[in-house]
C-alpha cells in the first residue's frame, strides 16, 4: 500500500516534483498526482452526493515547469475514477475557486507550490463552498494510497470570466469605462501566473503599464522569487515604481492568492505596502465602506497596527498563524453576529466576506486600485490613509530549532517557563487573550516593545518574533529572553544570541 501522507502541508498538498542536483528525492510524482486526482473525485462524490460521472473538475496550474505534467496526471486520475476533467492551462488560484463558486464546476484543483523553489510543486483543492481543510486533505491522501490505474480531459477557460468579474467590479465602483486613464500602474509578476493583471485588466481600463516586470511565465523563476514577503522581490518593485514614476506598483506571488503593493511617498521615494502596512490600509479602506468592523489577523502583527485599527473605531482580533486559521476564525466570528468581514495574515493572504472569504491577491489589489482612484478624485494621496500607522523601529524573527525527537513536550515546557518567568519579571507583562504561544510586552526601560514565542506544529522549531519602538530595544528584549531560555539545552539559541550582540 502506498503512503502519501508526507505530501500533506496543512490544507494543501506539497512536495518535490523535479529532481535537481543535490536536491531531495521526488515525492510528488505523476503517479502520485494521478492517484490524488482519483481520490479527490471519490471524496467529492461522497461530499456532494453526486455520482462520479456527474462531476466536473477543473485543473489549473501556475508557471512551474512540472505543472503541465502534474495537471494531466491529476486529470487522468479523475477520468479513470469516472469524472470529467477540464484542463485550464495557466491560471491563478483564486480563479480556480471562482470557477467552482460561479462557473458551474463541482471541484477545482490548482497545481502550485506558491512561492517555494521551482523544483517543488503542490495541489490546492476547491469545492463550490470553499477551499479544503486539513482533515479533508488527510482523507484524500488516505484514499489516494489505494491507487487507481486512456483518459480524456477537455480544455476550458476559467481566467476570462474571472478577469471579467474583476474588471466589472472596478468599472462599476468607479462608474467609468477607463478609470485608470492618465495613470501609470506597473506589475511585477515574478514570472508566475499574475501577468494577466497588467495586460488584461490594467491596460484595457486605461493604465499605462510601461515598466512592468517579468510578466511572462517562466517556471524556473529566473529573476526573483514571486513572493511579496521576499525582500529582493519587494526591493525590485519598489525601485521600478521610483524609476517609472508610477502611481502604484503591484507584486503577486506565483499563483496570485497573495499580493503586495508599492505607493509613491510624494518625496521622490516609495513605500512598500506589505505585512502591517497592507493590513492597515485595507482596514482603513473597509472602514470607509462599512463603518466599524472586526479585523482578524495572525499573531505576529505589531502593536502599532493594533493601535491603528482600534483608532479607526474597529476591533483588532489577533489569532493564530496560518491563513486558513485566520479565515476560519473570521467565519466563526461572523456566525456569532460579529462584523468580522476582513481577515489577513502578514504573509499577504487576505480574504473578505464580500468575496467568499477567498484569499485572492488580485481582489485585494482591486480594492486598493478603487481606493487609489477615489483618493485622486478627492485631491489626496492613498498613502495618507495610513499616515497615523506607528511603525516599529526594529522588527525581527529568530527561529529556534529544537534538538529532540519528541519535540512537542519540550516546546510545551518552554512556553510554560516563559509565561511563569515573565509574569514575575519586573518591566514585563504577559499579553492576555493570546491564542498562540506566549506574547510578552516590555516597558520603556527593558526594550519598549514585545516578543512572541510560539511552537511549530509540524517542525522541531520555535519561531520567535521581537519588535521594539526604540533603536537597540530588540537587543534588550533578546537578552531577557535568552536568560530565561538558557535552561533548555534542547534549544538552539544561536539566532537569539546574535540579536544580543
N, C-alpha and C positions, 0 to 999 in steps of 0.2 A: 504494500500500500504506500502511496506517495504521501509526502508531508510538505505542505506549502505554508505551514504556519509562520515560518521565518520571514515570509513576504509581507506579513501584516505590519503596517505602520499606522497605528491608531485607526482612523476611519478610512484609510487608503491602503492600496497595495503598492509596495515599492521594492525594488531590488536591482542588482547589477544585471544589465541586459546586453552588454557588449564587452568582449574580452579585450583588455589592453595590457601592454607590458607592465608587469609588476602589480597588476590590479587584482581584485578579489575574484573568485570564481563566479561565473554567470549563474544566477538563480532564476531570473525572470526570463525563461526560455520561451520559444514559440509553443512548445508542448504545454508549458505551464499556462500560458495565455489562452490556449485552446481549452484546456480543462477549466480554467476560471470562467471563460465565456460560457461554457455549458452550464457550469454551476450557477452563474448569475441568472441564466434563463430559468433554471429549475427553481431557484429561490424566488424569482419574480413571479413565476406561475403560482407558487404557494401564497405569496403575499397578495396578489391581485385576485386570485380565484379563477383566472383565465387559463384555458388550455394553452400549452406551449405554442401550438400552431396559430393562435390568435395574437401572439405577442410580437410587437415591432420594437427593435432595439437599434438605436443609432450609435455609431462608434466614431469618435473623432480623435485627433492627435495634435500634439504641438510639433515643433520643428525638429525634434530629436531624430538622430539617424536610425534608431531602431523602431521608430514609431509606426512606420508602414507595416513592417513585418508583424509586430505585435497586434496591430489593428486587424489585419487579415486573419491572424491566428485566432483571435477572440471571435471574429465573425464566423470562422469555421466551426468553432465550438458551439456557438448559438445555433447555427444551421443544423449541425449534427443532432442537437437536442430538440430540433423541430421548430425553432423560431425563425423569424425573418430578420436578417441583419442588413443594415444600411451603412455604407461607408461614407463619411462626410469629407474625408481628407483633412487638411489643416483647419483647425477650429480653436476656439477658446473654451475654457472650462465653463464659464457662465452660459455660453451659447448651448452647451450640451445639456444643461439643466433646462434652459428655456424651451428647447425642442420637445422636452417632456411636459413641462408645465403648460405650454401654449401651442405646441406644434404637433400634437397627436401621437407622439411616440410613448410607448409604455415604459421604456427604460433607456438610459444613456450611459455610455462608457467613454470616459476621456482618458486617453493614453498620455500620461505626463508624469514627470517627477519634479514638477515645479522648478525651483532654482538649482537643483542638485546637478553635479557634473554630468557631462554628456554621456558617459558610459552607463549611467543609471536611467531607469525608466519606471513607470508605475501605471496604476489604473485607479481612476475615481469613478464612482457609480452613482447614478441618479434614478429616482422614480418621479412620478408626477408631483409628489409632495415635497421632496427634499433630497439632499444627499444622504448616503447611508451612514449608520453609526458603527462604532467599534464592534458591537455584538453581531451586527449583520455581516461584517467582513469576516469575522471568525467563523460564522456559519457557512458562508460561501466557500471559504478556503477548505473547510472540512468536507463539503460536498465535492469540491474540485479534486480532493485526494483520491476519490473513487475513479476519476478519469473517464474519458469517452473517446471513441475513435470514429469528392466531391461535395462541395458545398457551393452555395450561391449567395453572394452579397450584392444587393442593389446599391446604387450610388444615390446620395441625397445632399441637398444644400441646406444646412442649418444656419449658416452665417448670414445669408441675405435677410431672412426675416428678423434675425436678432439685431443686425445692424440697422434695419429699417425702424425697428422699435426704438432704438436709442436716438436715431435722428428725429423721429416724430416727437419724442419727448422734449428734445431741445427746441425744435421749431414751435411746438405748442406752448411751452413755458415762456418763450421769448416773443411769441407772436410775430415771427419774422422768418422768411424763407432763407435768408443769408445772414444769420445773426453774427457771424464771425468776420464779415467783410471789413477790411482795413486792419485786421489783427494778424499778427504772426504768432502761430502756436505750433510748437515743434514736439515731436515724439521720438523717444529712444526706445525701440522695441527689443534691443539686445539680441537681434536675430532669432527671437522667439516668434510667437503667434500673433503679436499685437500690432504688426504693421498696418493692418486693416484700418486702425483707428485714424491714422493720418490720411490715408489715401481714399477711404470710403466713407468717412464721417466728417472730418475737419475740412478737407479740401472742397467737397461738394457743398458744404454750408458756408463757403466763402473765405476760409482761413488760408493764409499764406503759410505753407508747411516747409518752405525752404530752410534748410539747416537741420532737418530731421535726420536721425541716425539709425543705421542698422535695421532698416525696415524689412529687408529680405530675409526669409527664414534660412537658417543655417544651423543644423543640429549639433555642430561642433562648438558653437558659441565662440567664434574666433576673436571677438573684440573685448567683451567683458561679460560677467555673469548677468543674465537677465533677472535682476533681483533688486528691488528698491531698498533692501536692507544692506546691500553691498556698498561699501564706501567708494570703491573705484567707479561703480556704476553711477552713484549719485553725484560724484565729482564730475563725471563725464557730462551728464545732462545739465548740471549747473554751469559748467564752462560754456556749453553750447547755447544756453539761454543768454548768457552775457555776450558771447561773440555774435550771435544773431540779432541781438536787441529784441528778443522775443517777449511777448506778453505773458506767455506761460510755457513751461516745459513739462512734459508728461513722460513718465517711465513706467513700464509694465514688467511683471515677471513673465516667465516663459509661457504660461497658459492663461494669463490675463485675469486671474482671480485676485491678484494684488496689484496695487499701483502706488506711485508716489508722484509728487509734482514739485515744480520749482517756480517761484514768482520773482520778478524783479523787485528790488528793495527801494527803488526810487533814488538811489545814490550811485548808480552805475554798477552795483553788485546784484546778487541774487540770493534768495533764501530758500533752502530745501524744505519742502513740506513732507515730513515723514514722522513716524513714531508719534510723540506727544503733540507736535505741531499740527499734523494732519487730523488727529482726533479732535483737537481744539477747534480747528477751522470748520470741520464738519459739524461739530456741536453748535457752533455759532450760526451756521447756515440753517441747521434744522430748527434751532430755537426761533429764528425769524419766521420760519414757515409754520411751525406747530405750537410755539409757546413752550412752557416748561416741560421737559422730558427727562427720562432717566437714561443716562449713557452708561452702557455696560462695557468695561474694558478688562484686559488681563491684569495680572497682579503687579507688574513692574512699571506701571505708569507713575509719573512724577508727582510730587507734592504741588508743584506749580500748576499742573493740569487739573488736579482736584480743586484747587482754589479758583481756577478759571471757570470750570464747569459750574461750580456752585455759585460763583459770582454772576453767572448768567441768570440764575434762578432755577437751574436744573439740578438733578441729583446725580452724583457720580457713584456708580456701584462697581467697585473693583472685585474681580472674580479670579478664576484660575487661568494659567497659561493654556494655550491650545484654542484655535479658532472655533472648533466645534463646541468646546466648553463655554466660550463667551456667547456664541449664538444661542445655544440651548438655554443658557441662563436668561437671556433676554426673552426668549419664548416663554419660559416658565413665569417670569415676572409679568408678561403680558396676560397670561392666563389668570393671574391674581387681580387683574384690573389696573396694574401699573403701566404707565405710558413709556415702556422701555422699547422705543421704536428703533433704536440705533445701538449696534454692538460693533466694537472694533478692537482688534488685537494690535499691539505695537508693531507687529511684523508687517502690517498693511492689509490684513484680511478685514474688510469692513462689510457689514450687512445691514440692510434696512427692512423694516416691516413692509414698507410700500413696494418692495421688490422681492417678495417671497422669503425674506431673510437669507437671500443668496449672497455669498461672499463674491462680489463681482467688481473687480478693479475698474472696468470700463464704466460701470454705473456710478461708482464713486466719482470718477473724473467728470462724468456728465453733470453731476450735481455741482462740482466746482466750476465748470465752464458756464453753467447757467448763472451762478453767483458772480462770476467774473464779468459777464456782460451786464448784469444788473448793477454792479458796482460802477462800471464805466458810465452807464447811463445816469447814475446819481452823482457823477463827478468825483469819485473817490477810488482808492485802490482796494482790491480784495484783501490784500495783506493787512489792511487796517483792522479787519475783524479780529485778528489775534495780537493786536498791539499790546494788550494787557496780559498776555501769557508770560508768566515769570519763568525764565529759563534757568536751569541749574548751572553753576559754574563748572562742575565736574560730574561726570556720569560714566561709570564703567561696570563691566561684568567680569567677575572672577569665576572660573569653573574648577571645582574641587573634586578630583577623581577619588573614588573610594576603593581601596585595595582590600576587597573582601568578596569571596564567592557568594556569600549570603549578605548582600549589602543593605537590604531593607531594614533589618533590626538596627544596624549601625546608624543609618540616617535618621531613624526614629529617635534614637538616643541622643544624637547630635541636636535635633530640634528641641527636645525636652531640656537639654543642658543650656542651650542658648536662651530659651524662654526664662528658665529659672535664674540664670546668671544676670540677664539684663533687666529683669523685673526688680532686682535688688540693687543694681548698679546706679550710682548717682550720675545724673546727667543723661540718662537714657530712659526711654519708656516704651513699653510694648504697645503696638498699634492694635486696637480692638477690632472685632468684626472682620478678621482677616481669614480668607478662605484657602490660602495656600502658603505653607511654610510658616516662618516667623518674620514679621516685619517690625523693625525697631527704629524709633526716632532718636536722634542725637541732638542735644541742645547746643547753643552757640559755642560754649567752651569745649565741647567734645566732638566738633566736626560740623555742626549746623546742617544736618541732613538726615539720611536714613539708610538702612540696609535691609535687604530681604534675602534670606537664605531659605532655599527650598530643596526638595529632592526630586530627581528624575524618577518617573515611574518605571522606565524601561532600561535605563542605563545606570551603571555604578558611578553616579555623578551628583554633586550638589551645586547647582548654579547659584551664584550669589551676586546680586546687584547692589551697588553702592552709589549714592548720589549726595552731593553737597552743594550748598549755596555759597560756599567760600572756597577760593583757591587754596589748596592744601588741606581742605577738610576731609577728603576721602582718605588721606594718609592717616589722620587721627582715628577715623572710624574703623579703618582696616586694622590698625594696631590693637584697638579694643577688642575687635572680633577675633583677631589672631590669638590674643591672650586666652580667650575662652576656649578656642578650638584646639589649642596645643595639647590638650589632654587626650586627644583622639589620634593615636598613631596610624590608624587606618586611613586617615585623610591626607591627601597630598596637598599641602598648603602653599606650594611654591608660587602659584599665581597670586595668592593673597599677600604673601610675603613681599612680592615685587612691588605691591602698591604702597608698602610702608617705607620704601627706600627714599 
